[in-house]
Each structure stands twice: as C-alpha cells, then as structure tokens.
Amino acid sequence: MAPRNDPAAKSEEQELVITRTFDAPRELVWKAWTDPEQVMRWWGPKNFTSPTARIDLRVGGKYLFCMRDPNGRDFWSTGVYREIVPPERLVYTDSFADEHGNVVPASHYGMAEDFPLEMDVIVTFEEQDGKTTMTLRHVGLPAGEMSELTGEGWNESFDKLAESLRQPKGEIIMPKTHVTAEPGMHEVTITRTFDAPRDLVFRTYTDPTLVPRWWGPRGITTTVDKMDMRPGGEWRYVQRDADGNEYAFRGVYHEVTPPERLVYTFEFEGMPGHVLLETVIFEERDGKTTLIDKSVFQSVADRDGMVQSGMEQGAAESMDRLEELLVKQASNV
C-alpha cells in the first residue's frame, strides 16, 4: 500500500471533483491561488471573509488560511505544498488548524470525529482561447454530508473567485468599494461612486423605510428601531442573522446637512463603550455621486478589531445592495 501522504493512496477514498471555467488567462487564475492578497478576496463560502492568508510557495512550504463566518468565528486551515508547476498544477495537503498553524482535528470546530487529519488537494489549470479550465480534486473526504457541504463551500468560493478575476481586455476588475485602513492609524475610509444624482443617493441612504433594504451584508435582515435625523437625535438599527441571533447598533447625530454630509456616532451594543465617529460625505460630479465614509475609532486596537471582524466585505455588500436599490429607485422616478 502507498504511504498515507501519497495522493494515490487517498484516491481510493472519497474524492470530490469540481471543474470550473473562468474567463481569464491561466496566469491570472494561478496568481489568484498563490498570491495571499488575492486569496483573501475569494477564500471561503458566500458571506465568509478571509482576514488572513500566508503562503510559502515552495515544495515543502506551508500555507495558513483563515475564513471568518458572519458571526465572527474563525476557521483556520493549513497544509504543505507537495508539487508546484506554475501555472499548470498545484498539489498540497489540507488540514484544519488553529491560528498558530498547528494541525487540529475537525472536532476542534465541532465537526465529525471521523474527519481525517490530513487530505490532499490537487488543482490543475488548462488554458484555451484566453479562458482557463480549473479542475480541483479534494481527496480523502469522508462520504456523505461532509463531502456535500465541502463541495458547496468550494463552489461558493469559486463564485467569488470568478468575480475577482479580470475581464477579456486583460484589466483586473477592481472592487467597486474601496476600503482604506492604514496600519497604526485610528481611521477607516470607505469610498464608493454611484451612477446616480446626489439627492437620490442621500435620500436612499437616510430614508428609514429604505435603510433595511441595503444596510448590512446579504443574508442579514435589518430593522430601524429609531432614526431621529437631527443634531442630538438618536438612531438604532437591529440586525438578525439566519440563526435568529440579534445584533444592535446605535448612535447620536452630530450634523445633518442634506444632501451633502452626515456626522454621527456609531456603537455596537454588544461591545458598549467602544464608540466611533462616522462622517459621510456625498459629492456629485457629472451626474454621479461619490460617497466617502470616514470612521474615526477611539484606538488603533478598536479599529483593527473592526477590520478583522469582516468590515471590508460587509461594507462592500452593503454598498452593492445600495447600488441595486438606487437603480430601482431611479427607475421609479
């Protein structure tokens, strides 16, 4: 019998095979798998973020990836690269890990005891007519529900990968929402440009009947409990996730200048006392509106904690939903 770390031995076990074709050249798809910054754009199922990706891309080198669920729980994975043939083929081991990169059993994350400590992943990349067909083989999975869930997770990740890859002209698709968080600073700035006039963007942003339709990530419902838009007035939103968990946010308006500017405090009720000051500016040019949202935190630690909680993806999804709502609002004008 072949050694346990030989993919040929695991091929006799349950094997998950997924093939996807991306409208991008092979070099870019390869880079999406091997560049940590690009991995963090797509790693993990829908509604998950990837705050950490470390890659030592050499035979015998290790990787350590983190994916974070909508409730802020982290799931770490690690492995060793066994074969690297740029830009054609990757072979590596796959194990659950802790945040330090130590291999842990699946039970560490509340999963089945019979889940193997180590599996293999084999990824091949073939290019034809400027498109890349990627085939993934995940070898060693236990049969049944876990294999199906793993397949769903991979496919949702690959949906995100497809969005992050470049268009036919060869230009990388840049995210529509730009999040800037410079190391060591107290601030985060979110910028997004909408193809809509400023009055409409401001009205949609501040209408309590419309806020629940865009505020927060997809899959989360939002209720406006209070929204007294005047200096000294209070606001409070309550979110509920798919499991029925509730999260409330509140603040006080310092400045309300339609349709140009909003200034208010922001506090997560689950962490009372950690208050930030948020300033939202609406700038119009040539019929388009750029929204600039600057948040100033009490400390760098508070700022970093917010960023690590999945702020970037949450902001991007909120802005995407706002854009979709603006299109509907414009069509009703």
N, C-alpha and C positions, 0 to 999 in steps of 0.2 A: 504494500500500500504506500502511496506517495505521502510525504510529510504533511502535517496538518496545515502548514503555511503555504503549501503549494496550491495555486488556484485549480489545478487539475483534480486534486483530491476533493475540493469543495464543489466541483461541478456536478458530482454525483448527488449533492444535496439540492434543496430548493434553490432555484435560480430565477431571479427577476430580470427580465429583459425589456428595455424601453428604447425605442428608436424615434428620434425627432429630427426634422429637417429645419434648419434655420436659414433665413435669407441674409447670410453674411459669409464672408470668406473664412476658410479654415483657421487662418492665423488669428483672427479676432475671437473665434469661438474658443480656440486653445487658450488665448490670453484670459478670457473670462473664467477659465478653470484654474489658471495658475498665477494670476495677479491678485494678491489679497484684497486690494481696494475694489476690484471688480467682483470678486467672490461675494463680498459683503452686500453687493447690490441685489443678489438673487438667491443667496443660500437660505433655504428654509421654506416651508409651505406658505400659502397665502395667509396674510395677516401676521406672519412672523417677521422679525427683523434679524439682522446679523451684525451685532456690535463688534465682533472680534473675528479676525481671520489671520492666522500666522502660517506661513508656508516656507519650508526649507526644501526648495525644489531640486533635489538630487537623489540618486538612488541611495537608500538608507536614511534620507532626510525625513523629518516628520512634519505633519501639519496639525493645527489645533483650531477648530472652528466652533463658534458659539451661535446658536439660534435662540431667539427670545420670543416666547408666546405673548399673546395680547395681555395676559395678566402679569407680565414681567418676570416669568420664570425662565431661567436659562437652562439649555440643554447643550452639553459640550460633546464633541466627537474628536477623535484623533486617529492617527494611523501612520504607517511608514510607506514611503514610495518604493515600489519594487522594480518598476520599469518606467522609463521616461523616454519617449521617442517623439520629440517635437516635429511638427504639430499633429502627429498621427495617432499616438497611443499613450494612455496613462494606465498604470496598474498600481493599486495601493491597498493596504489593509484598512479596515474600518471597524472602530470600536467606540463604545460610549466612554466618556472620560469625565473627570472633574475639571475644575477651572485651571488646575495646575498641569493638566495633560496626563494625569495618571489614569490608566485604564480602570474602569469600574463596571460591574455587572449591570444589566438592564434594570434590575430591581432597584438600583440606586435612584431611578426615575419612576419607580412604581410600575415597571413593565414586567412581563412574564419571566419567570425564573429560568425557563429553558432557552432563552435567547442566548446565542453564542457570544463569547467574549470577543471573538475576532471573526470578521468576514472579509471578503475581497470585493473590490470594485474594479472593473475593467471598462475603460472608456476608449472608444475608437472614433476617429474623425475622418470623414471622406468628403472631398470637395468635388462638385461638378457644376459647371455653369455659374460659378460665383456663389453657390449655395453649399451648405455643409450639412451632411447627414451624420448625426452623432448617435452611436449605439452604446448604451450603458448595460452592463451585466453586473448585477449585485448578487454575489454567490455566497451561500451559506445561511440564507434567511430561513427561519422556521416556517413551515407551510401554514396556511390558514389566515386568520385575521391580521396578524402582524405583517405578513407579506403584502396583503392588500393595502393596509394603512401605509406601509413604506412606499408602495407604488404610487399611492395618491400624493404622498409628500413629495416624491421626486417629480411627478408631473406638475404639481403646482409650482415647485421651484423652477422647472424648465419654462413654465409660462412666464415667470418673472425674468428668466434669462433671455427669452425671446424679446421682451420689451427693452432690455438693456443693450441689445446688440445694434449694430449700425444699419443704416438704410443702404439701398443699392448704390448710391453715389459714393459711398465709402466714408461718410462722415458719421462719427459716433453720435448716437442720439443722447443729447444732454438732458438731464432731468429738468422738467418744467419748473419745479420748485427748487430754489437754491437755499440751502441751509448753511450758514457760516457760524462756526464755533471755534474761534482761535484758542489754542492751548494757553492756559493760565489766565484767561480773561473771564469776566463775570457775565458777558453778554452772549446772546444767540440772536442772529438776524435771519429772518425768513423772507425771501423775495419771490414774487410771482407776478407775471404780466398776463392780464386777461384781455381778450378781444371784445371789450365792452366798455361803454362810457362810465365815467366815474360815478355819476349819480346812481346808476343801476347797481354798480358793484357795492357802493356804500349802503344803499337801501337793502340789498340782499344780505349783506353782511350783518346788518343791525335789526332786521325785522324778526321779532320773536316767533312769528309763525313760520319763518323760513329757516332760522338757525338749526332746528332739529333735522333739516334735510341735508345739511352739509357738515356740521360741526362734529369732528371726531372721525376715527377710522371706519371703514366699511365693516359691517357686521356688528356695530355698536349702535344702540339707539340712544338718542339724547332728548331730554325733556327740559324745557326752560321753566324753571321754578320761579324765577324773579328776574326782571330786566327793567330797571328804572334808569333810563338813559338821560342822566343829568349829573352835573358835578355834585358829588356826595351821594348819588343814588347807588343802590346795590344791584348786583347781578348774581345769579346762582343757576348752574346747569347740573343736571343729574344724568349720568350715563349708566346704561345697563348692558352687560355682555350676554352672550348666548347661554351662559350658565346661570343667568339671573343675578350675578353679582352687581352691586351698585357702587358707583364712584361719583362723588360730588365735588364740584369746583365752585369757587365764589370769589367775589372781589368788589371793589368800590370804584366808580367812575371819578376820575380827576378832571378830565377835559372831554368835551363832546363838541366837535366843530364840523357839522355836516357840510359838504361831503368830503372833507379834507383830512380829518385827524381824530383819533380816539386815544385817550390815555386812561389806563385803569390798572388796578392791582389784580393779581391772579394768585390764588391759593388752593392747593389740593387739600380737601378736608381730611383725607387720610394721613396727611403729614402737617398738622396745624403749626403755624408759626413760621413756615418757610414761604415767605411772600416775595413775589417778584413784581416788578413794574413793567407793564407792557404798553408800548406805543405803536399804534398802527397808522401809517400814512398812506393816503391814496393820491397818486399822481397820474394825471391824464395827459396823453400826447397822441395826436393823430387818431383820436377815437378809441385808443386802447388805454387801459389803466394798469399801472404798476402798484401792487400792494407791497409795502415794506413794513414788516412786523419785527420790532426790536424788543427783546425781553432782557431786562437787567436783573440779575439774581443777587441775593444777599452775600453769596460766597461762591468761589470757584467750585467748591465741593457740591453745592446745590446745583450749579449749572451743569457740572459733569454728570451728576446723578440723573438729571432730567434727560440729557442727551443719551445716556446709556440705557434709559428706560424705553427707548424706541421712539423718541421725539421726532426724528427725521422722517421715518416712514409715516407716522401718524399725521405730521404736518402735510406731507405730500398727498396722502389720501384725502385729507380734509380739503386741500386746495383743488384736487381733482374733482371732488364732489361739488365744490363751489362753482367750478368752471362749468360742469354739466348742468347745474341749476341755472346759471346765468344764461346759458344757451336756451333753456326752456323759457326763462323769464323774458328774454329778448323776443322770442317768437310769439309771446302773448301780448307784446306791446302794440 
